[in-house]
Amino acid sequence: MACVVTVGLVSSPSGAGRVLTRRPTRAGLRRQRDAGPAAGPPGDADDRDRRWQGGAQFGRGRSAFSTDIQGLRAVAVLVVVAYHAGLLGISGGYVGVDVFFVISGFLITGLLWQELAGTGRLSLTAFYARRIRRLLPAAVLVLVATLGASWLWLAPLRVPSVARDAAAAALYAANYRFALQGTDYLSAQAPPSPVQHFWSLGVEEQFYLLWPVLLVLAAAVIRPARLARAGAAWALGVLAAGSLALSLVLTDRAQPWAFYSLPTRAWELAGGGVLALAAPRLRQLPHPVATALGWSGLAGVGWAVAADSAHTQYPGTAALLPVAGAIAVIAAGCAHPRRGPDLLLAGRAMQQIGRLSYSLYLWHWPVLIIGATLVHGSLARAGLVGLSVLLAAATVRLVEDPVRQAGGLVRVPARALALGAALTATAVLAATGAALDAPVPTGSGPAAAVAALGAPARAAIPGAASRAVRPEPFPGLEAAQLPVLSAVAQGVAAGQVPVNLTPSLTAAHADVPLPFRDGCDLRFTADVSPPCTYGDSTARTRVVAFGTPTPPSGSRR
């Protein structure tokens, strides 16, 4: 049975709400349900259904198709790809994800409010069915392909970790997995996962699980009905303010959590939502004001792309500029100024890139990460970007469009929900199979001699006999190091992995120094370090080590 929420609100010609006096017809609800697919990260709303990307009801004015939004998506995906590929000297391209968040919040909120105001109802079943048709086919295709490519070309020791990342991505929980890894100092230095970019999809889908319900509650509680739009905007504004405050605090205390988690990123999506609810009034902006606003916003995004870098503490206050810039560009587009950013964004090339943006975002990162194990150099990276564009175009033509337009899935949302469950299960099973079937490297070489305590002769270490003898600043220290140096020298000369390697290659990634095992490392949630004593506790001499460790830096992916 479809999940439909009824609210006593329909739209009036002025864009305000009025009390529902007549039960909507089934035909009207069906047209409303099937009218437009939901926005998706970073592809956002479906550009083929032109009724839902603009138009008078949405508050976007005369144009039935928002070329400024499509072009802004192109800008966002281009700077993200260029940053990840290390091309064009772009140092802050990761802000493109923030632009995507604003676009998605704007489109999704507008679509939901249009349905609520137009029919007095909101079909959650149809909403999530549209999300599945739009997002899951391409996402699962990329995940399965990435698992296969990782199994073929990545080091065998990395495959199980990539498989676990892919399973989390399939369940839209990758952002929290990467946040946990980012706060672990040892794991934070590991090579990037080829599915790490799925963190942003996790943030958006978690937001969309909650936001339709909150929007319905706001519309149902706020009275009179004509104030529902303004009340919903205020509710979103409060949510955005709380999320931004939390983001600012955690950026200093636990940067990976500020970067990856929904509570610290919701303000960007909510900002786009407030913009959608204010769209009818923004349509009345004078053209000179809208023109200046739009170009200023685009310049703000460009400044953030050029000024931010991997050393910027992000998101924090640094995220304010690209988010505000994206909001300004979209707000200006509501008035359709003749000389606004659309002069640049509406170009044919920008529109085509915007149309490919979702699939291009999905493909580019695994192609770059796995491709880097096979080819090197800036020219090779440019070639990998070209390959990503070809894969994106093929995915849109052969996967995205056919599934999104499939009549049976459009007419019966339950079928789309079943497809979503099947696709998710497929991705999880593929990840499980990749983890279980990954080659397990084992040592087959001669057993290595265990370093014995004591001081072997200096000649046991290659080159030691030829070194000039100099006074030892700390008598006995060099003798204590000799067994370790000797074992290292033998290991360098070995041609095969010893059979008695401890820990084994498969367990080496989990091996950590003693302070990390016994709880002496200070986590970001703790203020006081426990007492940690090593060595002979009865010795007459004690050495105290203390200081402020450098926190692990968060990923910009």
C-alpha positions in Angstrom: 0.0 0.0 0.0 1.4 3.4 -0.9 2.4 5.7 1.8 0.6 9.0 1.3 0.6 11.8 3.8 -2.4 14.3 3.6 -2.0 17.9 4.6 -4.7 20.6 4.6 -2.9 22.8 2.1 -3.0 23.5 -1.6 -1.5 26.2 -3.6 -3.1 29.4 -4.6 -2.1 31.4 -7.7 -0.1 33.8 -5.5 2.0 30.9 -4.2 0.5 31.1 -0.7 -1.5 28.2 0.8 -5.2 27.8 1.4 -7.3 25.2 3.2 -8.0 22.0 1.2 -11.7 22.1 0.4 -11.9 19.3 -2.2 -10.4 15.8 -2.2 -7.9 15.5 -5.0 -8.9 13.2 -7.8 -7.0 10.0 -8.4 -6.1 11.1 -11.9 -4.7 14.4 -10.5 -2.6 12.6 -7.9 -1.3 10.2 -10.5 -0.2 13.1 -12.7 1.4 14.8 -9.7 3.2 11.6 -8.7 4.6 10.9 -12.1 5.3 14.4 -13.1 9.0 14.7 -12.0 11.8 12.6 -10.7 13.6 13.7 -7.6 16.9 15.5 -7.5 20.0 13.4 -7.0 23.6 14.1 -6.0 25.1 15.5 -8.0 22.9 14.9 -10.9 20.0 16.5 -9.1 16.6 16.8 -10.9 16.1 15.0 -14.1 16.7 17.5 -16.9 14.4 15.7 -19.3 11.3 16.5 -17.3 11.1 20.2 -18.0 8.0 20.8 -16.0 9.9 20.3 -12.8 13.1 22.3 -13.3 11.3 25.7 -13.4 8.0 27.2 -14.3 5.6 29.6 -12.7 4.4 27.2 -9.9 8.0 26.6 -8.8 8.7 30.3 -8.7 11.3 30.3 -11.4 9.5 32.6 -13.8 8.8 32.1 -17.5 11.4 29.6 -18.3 10.3 25.9 -18.2 13.9 24.7 -17.9 16.5 26.1 -15.6 19.7 26.3 -17.7 21.4 28.2 -14.9 21.1 25.2 -12.5 22.2 22.8 -15.2 25.2 25.0 -15.9 26.0 25.3 -12.2 26.1 21.6 -11.9 28.6 21.6 -14.8 30.8 24.1 -13.0 30.6 22.0 -9.8 31.6 18.7 -11.4 34.3 20.2 -13.5 36.1 21.7 -10.5 35.8 18.5 -8.5 37.2 16.4 -11.4 40.0 18.8 -12.1 41.0 18.9 -8.4 41.0 15.2 -8.0 43.0 14.7 -11.3 45.5 17.4 -10.3 44.9 19.4 -13.4 44.7 23.2 -14.1 46.3 24.0 -10.8 42.9 23.9 -9.0 43.5 23.7 -5.3 40.0 24.0 -3.9 37.9 22.0 -6.3 36.3 20.0 -3.4 34.0 23.0 -2.9 32.1 21.7 -5.9 30.4 19.2 -3.6 29.0 22.1 -1.5 27.5 23.5 -4.6 25.9 20.2 -5.4 24.4 20.2 -1.9 22.8 23.6 -2.4 21.4 22.6 -5.8 19.9 19.3 -4.4 18.4 21.0 -1.4 16.8 23.6 -3.7 15.3 21.2 -6.2 14.2 18.5 -3.8 12.5 21.0 -1.5 10.8 22.7 -4.4 9.5 19.4 -5.8 8.2 18.3 -2.4 6.5 21.7 -1.7 5.0 21.8 -5.1 3.3 18.4 -4.5 2.2 19.4 -1.0 0.8 22.8 -2.1 -0.8 21.4 -5.3 -2.5 18.3 -3.9 -2.5 18.6 -0.2 -0.7 15.3 -0.1 2.8 13.9 -0.3 3.4 10.4 -1.5 6.6 9.1 0.2 6.4 5.9 -1.8 6.4 7.8 -5.1 9.1 10.1 -3.8 11.5 7.3 -2.9 10.6 5.4 -6.0 11.8 8.4 -8.1 15.0 8.6 -6.1 15.7 4.9 -6.8 15.0 5.2 -10.5 17.3 8.2 -10.7 20.2 7.2 -8.5 20.6 3.5 -7.8 21.1 1.9 -11.3 24.2 4.0 -12.1 25.5 3.9 -8.6 25.4 0.1 -8.3 26.9 -0.2 -11.8 29.9 1.9 -10.7 30.2 0.1 -7.4 30.3 -3.4 -9.0 32.6 -2.3 -11.7 34.9 -0.7 -9.2 35.0 -3.9 -7.1 36.0 -5.9 -10.2 38.7 -3.4 -11.2 40.0 -3.3 -7.7 40.2 -7.1 -7.6 42.2 -7.1 -10.9 44.5 -4.2 -10.4 44.9 -3.1 -6.8 47.2 -4.8 -4.3 45.5 -7.9 -2.9 45.8 -6.5 0.6 43.6 -3.5 -0.3 40.7 -5.5 -1.8 39.0 -6.5 1.5 39.0 -2.9 2.7 37.6 -1.6 -0.6 34.9 -4.3 -0.5 33.9 -3.1 3.0 33.8 0.5 1.7 31.6 -0.5 -1.2 29.2 -2.3 1.1 28.9 0.8 3.2 28.4 2.9 0.0 25.7 0.6 -1.2 23.8 1.2 2.1 24.4 5.0 1.9 26.5 4.9 5.1 30.0 5.4 3.6 30.3 8.9 5.0 30.3 7.6 8.6 32.7 4.8 7.8 35.1 7.4 6.4 34.6 9.7 9.3 35.5 6.9 11.7 38.6 6.1 9.6 39.5 9.8 9.5 39.6 10.1 13.3 41.9 7.1 13.6 45.4 8.6 13.2 46.8 5.4 11.8 43.9 4.7 9.3 43.9 8.4 8.2 47.2 7.8 6.5 46.0 4.9 4.4 45.6 5.2 0.6 42.2 6.7 -0.5 39.4 4.3 -1.2 38.2 4.2 -4.9 34.7 4.6 -3.5 35.4 7.4 -1.1 33.5 9.9 -3.1 30.2 8.1 -2.2 30.3 9.9 1.1 28.4 12.8 -0.4 25.6 10.5 -1.7 25.3 9.1 1.8 24.9 12.6 3.2 22.2 13.5 0.8 20.2 10.3 1.0 20.2 10.5 4.8 18.9 14.1 4.5 16.1 13.0 2.2 15.0 10.2 4.6 14.3 12.9 7.2 13.4 16.1 5.2 10.1 15.0 3.6 8.7 14.1 7.0 9.9 17.3 8.6 8.4 19.3 5.7 5.0 17.6 6.1 5.0 18.2 9.9 5.8 21.9 9.3 3.0 22.2 6.8 0.5 20.4 9.1 1.4 22.3 12.3 1.8 25.8 11.1 -1.6 27.7 11.0 -3.1 29.6 9.2 -2.3 27.6 6.0 -1.3 30.8 4.2 1.7 31.0 6.5 2.8 27.4 5.9 5.5 28.3 3.3 7.0 31.0 5.4 6.8 28.8 8.5 8.5 25.9 6.7 11.2 28.3 5.6 11.8 29.4 9.2 11.9 25.8 10.3 14.6 25.1 7.7 16.5 28.2 8.7 16.6 27.1 12.3 17.8 23.6 11.3 20.5 25.2 9.1 21.7 27.5 11.9 22.1 24.6 14.3 23.9 22.5 11.7 26.2 25.3 10.8 27.1 26.0 14.5 27.8 22.3 15.0 30.0 22.3 11.8 32.0 25.2 13.1 32.6 23.5 16.5 33.5 20.1 15.1 35.8 21.5 12.4 38.2 22.5 15.1 37.7 19.5 17.4 37.0 16.6 15.0 37.4 17.7 11.4 36.6 14.4 9.7 33.3 14.3 11.5 32.6 17.9 10.4 33.5 17.0 6.9 31.6 13.7 6.4 28.6 13.7 8.7 25.0 14.7 7.9 24.5 16.9 11.0 27.4 19.2 10.0 26.5 19.3 6.3 22.7 19.6 6.6 22.9 23.4 6.6 24.1 23.4 3.0 21.1 21.4 1.9 18.8 23.3 4.1 20.1 26.6 2.6 19.0 25.4 -0.8 15.6 24.4 0.7 15.0 27.9 2.2 15.9 29.3 -1.3 13.2 27.1 -2.9 10.5 28.2 -0.5 11.5 31.8 -1.1 11.6 31.4 -4.9 8.2 33.2 -5.7 9.4 36.3 -4.0 12.9 36.1 -5.6 11.2 36.1 -9.0 10.3 39.8 -8.3 14.0 40.8 -8.0 14.8 43.8 -10.3 16.9 42.6 -13.2 20.0 44.8 -12.3 19.9 43.5 -8.8 19.6 39.9 -10.0 22.4 40.3 -12.5 24.8 41.7 -9.9 23.7 39.0 -7.4 24.2 36.1 -9.9 27.7 37.2 -11.1 28.8 37.9 -7.5 27.7 34.4 -6.5 29.6 32.8 -9.4 32.7 34.8 -8.6 32.4 33.7 -5.0 32.4 30.1 -6.0 35.4 30.7 -8.3 37.3 32.5 -5.5 36.7 29.5 -3.2 38.0 27.1 -5.9 41.1 29.2 -6.3 41.8 30.2 -2.7 41.0 27.1 -0.8 43.5 24.2 -0.7 44.2 20.9 1.0 45.5 22.9 4.0 42.2 24.7 4.5 40.4 23.7 7.7 37.2 22.6 6.0 34.3 22.9 6.1 34.1 25.4 9.0 33.9 29.1 7.9 35.6 28.3 4.6 32.4 26.5 3.3 30.3 29.7 3.7 31.6 31.3 0.6 30.9 28.5 -2.0 27.5 27.8 -0.4 26.6 31.5 -0.4 27.8 31.8 -4.0 25.7 28.9 -5.1 22.6 30.3 -3.3 23.2 33.7 -5.0 23.4 32.2 -8.5 20.2 30.2 -8.1 18.4 33.1 -6.4 19.3 35.4 -9.3 18.1 32.7 -11.8 14.6 33.0 -10.3 14.3 36.5 -11.9 15.9 35.5 -15.2 18.1 38.5 -15.7 19.0 39.0 -19.4 22.7 39.6 -18.6 23.1 37.2 -15.7 25.4 34.2 -15.3 23.1 32.3 -17.8 25.2 33.9 -20.5 28.0 31.5 -19.4 26.0 28.7 -17.9 23.5 28.2 -20.7 26.2 27.3 -23.3 25.7 24.0 -25.1 28.9 22.5 -23.7 28.0 23.4 -20.1 24.5 22.0 -20.5 25.8 18.7 -21.8 28.4 18.4 -19.0 25.6 19.2 -16.5 23.5 16.4 -17.9 26.4 14.0 -17.4 27.4 15.4 -14.0 25.9 12.6 -11.8 27.5 9.7 -13.8 30.7 11.7 -14.3 31.0 12.2 -10.5 30.5 8.5 -10.0 33.0 7.3 -12.5 35.9 9.8 -12.3 37.2 8.9 -8.8 37.6 5.1 -9.2 39.0 5.6 -12.7 41.6 8.0 -11.3 42.5 6.0 -8.2 42.7 2.6 -9.9 44.2 4.1 -13.1 47.0 5.6 -11.0 48.3 2.1 -10.4 48.7 1.5 -14.1 49.7 4.9 -15.6 51.4 8.0 -14.4 51.9 11.6 -15.3 49.6 14.6 -15.9 48.9 13.5 -19.5 47.9 10.1 -18.3 45.5 11.7 -15.7 44.0 13.8 -18.5 43.4 10.6 -20.4 41.7 9.0 -17.4 39.4 12.0 -17.2 38.5 11.5 -20.8 37.8 7.9 -20.1 35.5 8.9 -17.2 33.6 11.2 -19.6 33.0 8.4 -22.1 31.9 6.0 -19.3 29.5 8.7 -18.0 28.0 9.3 -21.4 27.5 5.6 -21.9 25.9 5.2 -18.5 23.4 8.0 -19.1 22.4 6.6 -22.5 22.3 2.9 -21.6 21.4 2.8 -17.9 20.1 6.1 -16.4 17.7 7.1 -19.1 16.2 3.7 -19.9 15.5 2.9 -16.2 14.3 6.4 -15.4 11.8 6.4 -18.3 10.7 2.8 -17.9 6.9 2.9 -18.0 6.3 0.1 -15.6 8.5 1.6 -12.9 7.0 5.1 -13.4 3.4 3.8 -13.2 3.9 1.5 -10.2 6.3 2.9 -7.6 6.3 -0.4 -5.7 8.2 -1.9 -8.6 10.9 0.8 -8.3 11.1 0.1 -4.6 11.6 -3.6 -5.3 14.2 -2.7 -7.9 16.0 -0.6 -5.3 16.1 -3.5 -2.9 17.4 -5.8 -5.5 20.1 -3.4 -6.6 21.3 -2.7 -3.1 21.4 -6.5 -2.3 23.4 -7.0 -5.5 26.0 -4.4 -4.5 26.3 -5.8 -1.0 26.7 -9.4 -2.3 29.3 -8.3 -4.8 31.2 -6.6 -2.1 31.0 -9.7 0.1 32.2 -11.9 -2.7 35.1 -9.6 -3.5 36.2 -9.6 0.2 36.0 -13.4 0.5 37.6 -14.1 -2.9 40.5 -11.7 -2.6 43.8 -13.4 -2.9 45.4 -14.0 0.5 49.2 -13.4 0.2 51.3 -15.7 2.4 55.0 -15.9 3.0 56.8 -18.7 1.1 60.4 -17.7 1.6 62.9 -19.1 4.1 62.2 -18.5 7.7 63.8 -15.4 9.0 66.0 -15.5 12.1 64.4 -13.8 15.0 66.5 -11.0 16.3 68.1 -12.1 19.6 68.8 -9.8 22.5 72.4 -8.9 22.8 75.0 -7.1 20.7 76.3 -9.0 17.7 79.6 -8.0 16.1 79.6 -4.8 14.1 80.6 -6.8 11.0 77.1 -8.5 11.1 75.7 -5.3 9.7 76.6 -4.6 6.1 79.0 -1.6 5.9 79.4 -1.4 9.7 83.1 -2.4 9.7 84.0 0.3 7.3 82.4 3.1 9.3 84.6 5.4 11.2 84.6 4.7 14.9 83.3 7.7 16.9 82.6 8.2 20.5 79.1 7.1 21.5 77.1 10.0 23.0 74.9 7.5 24.9 77.0 4.4 25.8 75.1 1.2 25.2 72.5 2.7 23.0 74.1 1.6 19.7 74.6 -1.9 21.1 70.9 -2.1 22.0 70.0 -1.1 18.4 72.3 -3.6 16.7 69.9 -6.6 16.7 67.2 -4.5 15.1 69.6 -3.1 12.5 70.8 -6.5 11.7 67.3 -7.9 11.2 66.4 -5.0 8.9 69.5 -5.5 6.8 68.7 -9.2 6.4 65.1 -8.3 5.4 66.2 -5.9 2.7 68.4 -8.6 1.2 65.6 -11.2 1.3 64.0 -12.1 -2.1 60.9 -13.7 -0.7 58.5 -13.0 2.2 59.5 -15.3 5.1 57.1 -18.0 6.1 57.3 -16.8 9.8 56.5 -13.2 9.2 54.9 -11.7 12.3 52.3 -10.2 12.0 51.2 -11.8 8.7 50.7 -9.7 5.6 46.9 -10.0 6.0 47.0 -8.8 9.6 49.7 -6.1 9.2 47.2 -3.4 8.6 45.6 -3.9 12.0 48.9 -4.0 13.8 49.4 -0.8 15.9 52.0 0.4 18.4 51.5 -0.4 22.0 50.2 3.0 23.0 47.3 2.6 20.6 46.5 -0.9 21.9 46.5 0.0 25.6 44.5 3.2 25.3 47.2 5.7 25.8 46.4 7.6 22.6 44.2 10.6 23.3 41.0 10.5 21.3 39.2 13.7 20.2 36.4 13.2 22.7 38.8 13.0 25.7 40.3 15.8 27.6 42.6 13.9 30.0 45.2 11.4 29.0 45.4 8.2 31.2 48.7 7.4 32.9 50.9 5.3 30.6 54.0 3.7 32.0 56.5 1.8 29.9 59.8 0.1 30.8 61.0 -0.6 34.3 58.6 1.1 36.7 61.1 0.6 39.6 64.0 2.4 37.8 65.5 5.4 39.6 65.4 7.5 36.4 62.0 8.5 34.8 61.4 10.3 31.5 58.1 12.1 31.0 56.9 12.7 27.4 54.0 15.0 26.7 52.8 17.3 24.0 50.0 18.2 21.6 49.8 15.7 18.7 48.9 16.9 15.3 45.3 15.8 14.5 44.8 13.8 11.4 43.7 15.9 8.5 40.4 15.2 6.8 40.0 14.1 3.3 38.9 16.5 0.6 37.1 13.9 -1.5 
